[in-house]
Amino acid sequence: MHRHIHIFFAFAALSLAACEPKQTENKPAQETPPATNTEAPPATNTEAPPAGKPDLAGEEVSYEADGITMKGYLVYDKSKQGKRPGVLVVHEWWGNNDYARKRADMLAELGYTALAVDMYGDGKIVTTPDEAGKMSGAVYGNMEGARARFQKALEVLTVHDTVAPDDVAAIGYCFGGGIVLQMARMGADLDGVASFHGSLTTQTPAQEGAVEAKVLVLHGAADPMVPPADVEAFKKEMDAAKVDYTFKAYEGATHAFTNPAATEAGQKFNLPVAYSAEADQQSWAELQSFLQKIFAD
């Protein structure tokens, strides 16, 4: 069984403190509960936005993959003309909840078309670490099925009228961060992948020539779920496979540092997770620079 599964099941037993982060950089190369509202996001405001402001159009999308109906959320700025790059957003271990969709909206505001991916099927959202561990563990235990689900979402995104099909990336948070890294290892046809506080371990290390995507890892240096040994092993793996990667570590930041609900979740479930506004802002800025670069190449 994949080591990832043991990591996710260990969440409920851990309790470690978090500090305020500062950014450090290293070069060459889960989680928080969903918002209480688990329904689809509210409809886009039908009033015209102020001049120059994004006018987001969000839509629920359903598609079949791995024998399951997947339910995602696709969003874009309808005031923007022409085709633009697309970005997949892979959720935390709680499922494709409001947080993942919020990040998709933020990408749409930047001018991308974003698809918040459903990796569990039927739009399943869970609310306890036990449920989340079982759902995420099942996905990691069937990586071929996970690839089929991811690939179908990629197809849905690339055929959308607003998307330039040759310009596509994927980002992921916690569970999702581990997923996008694994898809890159498996040769997914992407310009780049970015992992926010995701798992770094794998039983199928990257092989030279197999990874097409550029890789960005945004890591909490105080994350007990991804210890220094995992970081070192990941960098050695990337170097050996000659992957074009960047690794950013934020000192003092622990697991799930990008999610404002993390601190409350950590207290509620006795988990080593906490929000850091500083690391959140810095990592989002890093992502923006990364996307601009890969789509300009």
KATA-V49426 format. One record per backbone hydrogen bond with DSSP energy under -0.5 kcal/mol. CO is the residue of the C=O (numbers start at 0). NH is the residue of the N-H. Records with the same first field share a line. If there is no record, write none. Layout:
# KATA-V49426
CO=NH / NH
This chain:
# KATA-V49426
1=4 / 5
2=6
3=7
4=8
5=9
7=10
9=12 / 13
10=13
21=250
23=248
25=246
28=237
35=37
49=52
53=55
54=77
55=57
56=75
58=73
60=71
62=69
64=67
67=64 / 69
68=121
69=62 / 71
71=60
72=115
73=58
74=113
75=56 / 77
76=79
83=163
84=112
85=168
86=114
87=170
88=90 / 116
89=172
90=175
91=94
93=125
94=96
96=100
97=101
98=102
99=103
100=104
101=105
102=106
103=107
104=108
105=109
106=111
107=110
111=113
112=86
113=74
114=88 / 116
115=72
116=90 / 118
120=123
123=95
125=33
127=131
128=132
129=133
130=134
131=135
132=136
133=137
134=138
135=139
136=140
138=141
141=145
142=146
143=147
144=148
145=149
146=150
147=151
148=152
149=153
150=154
151=155
152=156
153=157
154=158
156=159
159=162
161=83
162=164
163=166
165=167
166=85
167=190 / 191
168=87
169=193
170=89
171=195
172=175
173=177 / 198
174=178
175=179
176=180
177=181
178=182
179=183
180=184
181=185
182=187
183=186
187=189
190=213
191=169
192=215
193=171 / 195
194=196 / 217
195=173
206=209 / 210
209=211
213=192
214=245
215=194
216=218 / 247
217=196
218=220 / 249
219=222
221=223
222=225
226=229 / 230
227=231
228=232
229=233
230=234
231=235
232=236
233=237
234=238
235=239
236=240
237=242
238=241
240=208
242=244
243=214
244=27
245=216 / 247
246=25
247=218
248=23 / 250
249=220 / 221 / 252
250=21
251=18
252=221
253=256
254=273
255=258
256=275
257=259
258=261
260=264
261=265
262=266
263=267
264=268
265=269 / 270
270=272
271=254
275=279
276=280
277=281
278=282
279=283
280=284
281=285
282=286
283=287
284=288
285=289
286=290
287=291
288=292
289=293
290=294
291=295
292=295 / 296
